[in-house]
Amino acid sequence: MRLRNEPDRDLTDNLPFSTRRLTDCFRQGVATFGWARRNPTPRSTRDGSQLIGIGTAAAVYHTTRSRCAALARINADGTADVQRGTSDMGPGTYTSMTQVAADALGRRRGWKSLDAQQTWSPDDADQRYSMSAYGAVFAEVAVDETLSTVRIRRIYGCYDAGRIINPKLAHSQAIGGMVGGIGMALLEGTQLDYRDGRIVNANMSDYLVAINADVPALDAAYLPAEDMIADPLGVKGLGELVIVGVPAAIANAVFNATGRRVTDLPITLEKLL
């Protein structure tokens, strides 16, 4: 259905895409995950007392661009300092920025030091193009027919996120997004006491998150690509992209396994009984 309905431009605002390889993500994911082995009839695939289901979902997240200043300094001893207004919340920004700086800086010419400070402001390309990163996520689940407990068997994602600066960090980010997506799909939910509005599971002993036992075979791949319309490096954001399709793929897999369509997360056992 996705391949048959792939648009040639963004139908929301009738703009052309800066780049879009969603169909390539699905084709690679289909081949890698073994989608052809899926039986589309719900409750038709079993493994003992387990109902097995496979599902997929598209992932899309808009490409954000904003003004940014950076300073680069080559010191007399040959070292270099680079400063910019970006925080590292875990995705490896420090490492990636170091790689970009090392790739861009030349060697000094006998000067004691050399400073350069520039500010980059995005042009109006986001008004002329639709800019997003894309992905296709595939999930396999096992649902106990008697207890209605859901276990993840495997997840695979293929993404079009522009130029990848550090493949190892990008892969780690994708795996982390999948773990977060498992928690969002099956475990995490704020519980309120409607008498006083208090959150009754407001600590890590009561709020359920995915642990090692919940994380099976996870893998991800990125298509070789770049988006030179988005920015001079050809990169797109991938932090949010790698989580948004995971809960939907899991929910589709649960439907394929049980025939029960759950649209309110998390998918708890009482919703499948």
N, C-alpha and C positions, 0 to 999 in steps of 0.2 A: 504494500500500500504506500509506503514511504517513497519507493522508487517511482511508482506510477504518478505520484502527486508532487514530485520535486519541482518547485517553481524556478523560473529563470530570473526573477527579481523579487525583492521584498514587497509582498502584496499589501503590507500594512500602510506603507507610505509611498509605494511605487518607485522605490529607489533600486538601482543595481547593487549587487553585492560587491564589496571590496574583494573578498575571496569567499568561496563556499565550497567545501568538499564533503558535505554530509553523506552523499551517496557513496563516495569512496570509503568513508568510515564504515558504512553499513556493509559494503561488499567485502571489505577486509575482515570485519567482525564475523560475518556469516561464514566465511571460509575457515577462520581460525577457531571459532567456537563450536563448529559442527551443527549449525542451525538446521541443515537438511535432515538431521536425525530426529527433529522435533515432530511429535504427533500433535496437530492443532486441536484435536478433540479433547476437551477437559476430562480429567479423571481416567485417562486411557493408558497412562504409563505408570508402572508400579515397580517397586523394589521391595519385595516382602510386604510389610505392613505400611510402607511409605508410598505416598502419592508423589510422583515426580513431575515437576513442571519447569518449562523453560520460557523465559520472557525477554523482551527487548524494549528499549526506549531510546528516543533521541535526546540529546543534550544540546542546549544552546545557551550562551551567555554573552551579553553585549560587551563590546570592547570599549573600555573607558579610557579617555585621553584627557590630560590636564597639563597646565603650565608647570614647568619644573626647571629649577636652577641647579647647576653642578659646578664644582670647582676641582681642578686637577693641578697638582703641584709636583714637579720633578725636583728633588732635592740634590744638593751638591754631592752627596754620597751615593747617588744613583738610585735611591729609593723613590717611591712615588706615593703621594697621599691624594686620595679622591674623596670628596665630600658631596653629599646630596641629601635632600630632605626626604628620605624614605626610611621607614622602619622595617625591621625584619621580624615578623611575627612567627617565623618557623619555616617558610617556604624556601629558604636559601638565598634571600636577596643579597646578603653580603657576598656570598660566593659568586653569584652570577654577575654582580656589579664589578667585582674584582676581575673576572674574566673579560668582561667588556672593556674595562679600562686597560688591562694588559694588552688586549688586542689592538686598541686604538693609539696608545702612547708610543712615541718614538724615543730615541735616546738623546740626552742633552748634548750640546755642542761646546762644552767647556765653560758654560755659565755656572755660577754658584747655585742658582735655582731658576726655575721657570714656572710661572703661574699662568693659568688660563681659567677664566670664569665666564660661563655662558648661560643664557636662559633660553630654553626652547619652548615655544608656544605652538600648539597645534593649529593647523590651518582649518579651513571650512570643509574638509573632506567628509566629515561626519554628517554634514548637511547634504552632501551630494551622493553619499554611498551609505549602504547599510553595513555596519561593521560588527561582526560577532565571531566567536569561536564556536566550534561544533564538535559533536561526538556521538557515538553509538555505543550503548551499554547493553551487555547481555548477561543474564543471570539464570542460574539453575538452583531450584530449591527442592527440598524434601519435606513433605507435610505428613505427620503421623495421622493416619485415618481415624484412630480412636481418640487420641489426646488433642489433636489439632495444633500441636506444636510445630513451628516452622524452623527449619534449619537451612542455612545457605550451604550449597555444595561448591559452587564456583561462580566467579564474576570475571568478565573480560570487558575492557573498554578500549575503543579506538578513537583517537581525537585529532581534530584539525585545529591546532592552536598557534599557527604561524611558525616562525622560527624558534626552535628550542635551543636556548643558550646552554643549558646543562642537562643532558638526557638523564643522568642518574637522579638528579634532584627532581626533575619533572616526573619521572616514573615513581619516585617515592611519594610525591605529592598526590599522584593519581591513586596509589594504594591507600594513602591516608584518607582521601576523599571517599573511597569505597567503604572503608571502615566506618566513617561517619555516616555514610548512606545506609549501611546496615543498621546502625543504631537508630537513625531516623525512621527507617521502614518498620522495624520490629520491636524496638525497645523504648526509645526516648519519648517522654510525654510529661508535661507539667500537670500535676493533679491538684485541683483546688478544693478546699473546703468551702462550699457555697454558703455556709452559715456566716462566715466572717471574711471570706475572700483570701484566707491564708493559703500559701503553697505548702502542702503537706509532705512533699518529697524534695525539699529544698537543700539536700545535702547528698554527698556522693555515696552514702550508705543506702539511700532509698531511691535515688535517681538512677535508672538503669542505663548503662552504656555498654558498648561492645567490648568484650575481652578476648583473649587469645583463643578460647574455645569457640567463639562465634565467628572467627575469621578463618575461612578455608583457603582454597587456591584462588588467589587474586592476581591478575595480570593486566597490563595496559600497554598500548603502543601509540606513538604519535606519527602522523603522516609527515613526510618531508615537505615542508611548505614555508612560505614567508608572505607577509602582507605588507608590501612597501607603501600602500596607500595609508595604512593605519599609522605608521611611524617609520623613521629612517632605519631602524633595526629590523623591521619586518616581524616584530613579535606581537603576540596577543596575550591577554591574561588567561591563566589556566587554573588558578586557585579555586574559584567557584565552579568552573565548568565541570570539574571531575567529580562533583558530588550531585549535581542537579538531576542527572538521569538515573542515578542508582536506585532510589526508592521506587520510581515508576517501573523500572525493569523488574524489580523484586515483586511488586504488586502484580504485574502481568504474569510473572512466573507462578505466583500463588493461584491466580485465576486459572492458568493452564493446568495446574495440579488438582485443584479442588472444584472448579466451576463457580466459585464464590468471588464476586467482584467487590473488593474492599477499596473504598476511596477516602477513608478517614484514617490517617496514620496516628499511632503505630498499628500495625496489623497484629493484634493480640489474639490469643486463642479463643476468647469468648466471642470474637467476631466471626470465627470460622466454625464454631460448634453448631 
